[in-house]
Amino acid sequence: MAEKKEYTDLSSPPGVDNKTVNILMTGGGAPGAAGILKCLYQNNSFQVIVADANPDAVGKYLNKDFETIPFANDPEFPDTVLSICRRRNIHVVMPLVTRELLPLSGRVNEFELAGAKLLLSPTASLEIANNKSRLYEFLQWREIAVPEFRVVETTGQFTAAVNELGYPKQPVCFKPSVSNGSRGFRILSEQVEEADLLFNYKPSSTYIKLDDALRILSAAPFPELLVSEYLPGEEYSVDCLARHGETLVVVPRIRRKMINGITVEGEFVKEETIITYCQQVIKELQLHGNIGIQVKRSATGQFLILEINPRVQGTISAALGAGVNLPVLAIKQELGLPILPEELFVKWGTRFSRYWNEVFY
């Protein structure tokens, strides 16, 4: 099985003395930053420098070293990160922010010359994975099952897509082709009444009526949308470690409870159909490093993809409880350091709950 596989390249890269590995972790203000820091510091040879565009990001107060960097859309962003790598003798850059991936991927050779490895997939893979519509089209072309979908750019196309997908008899959902953190995701339903939404759902409810959706979309230009069948079954978040399209380990966890798109209760389940499905997706896209894949069960019982996070996911730290430290494994793989079989053994059935904590400064 994948969790028993061993990576056998034991060579040490130039600049790593087997005593200290310097890691630059961007996205220090991300919700999962604290947990990922916890993962990294399980290895005593790792020293982490946290970076974020917010000078008061929570990661600054959880770690002794901090650097302020520009936002990912700032032209100075990649040069600033590269400068930090040179100045701080960074061996590995671990980005936690999706928008940072493409700007960094175009500069891989320069980072390599500076002695720093970038933990990310090739640019071509990222361009597909970060665009939900392109992702569905690519996987469909490669004969990998995806939800039934349409890509739309106008209200006319939107209405036609919704009807073609069986609405209102069948629920339909939509989301921007490019978005993060459930932004823009809505489920079309005529079954939920406005009074019910007001008094029984939090303001973050994803349900919306078709007339309301059309009113909003008609009011201003909107981005390209992916309109698809709604998958009603249980949802899994799958943390994977990949090596240029080859999967080293695939760890599905069922999402028992979520708050604002973040899993707060879950369980690690050895669902072989999900594991095989994710291996196929990673192979076709030639993904690399820590990869997150969201899948959900369809009305016919088939697990199908929702989206890909081609980076380390915030809840990846939960896998520590199941015996697998995926951020550390990704760095060891990148540097050619040994990975032992027991580091890939998953304690299936482990359950977890997450909670908020404070930092004072």
Helices and strands as residue ranges (DSSP letters): G 2-4, E 21-26, H 33-40, E 46-52, G 58-61, E 66-68, H 77-88, E 92-94, H 98-105, H 108-113, E 117-118, H 123-129, H 132-141, E 149-152, H 155-164, E 172-176, E 186-188, H 194-200, E 207-208, H 210-219, E 225-229, E 235-243, E 246-259, E 262-268, H 272-285, E 289-297, E 303-309, G 314-322, H 326-335, G 341-344, E 351-353
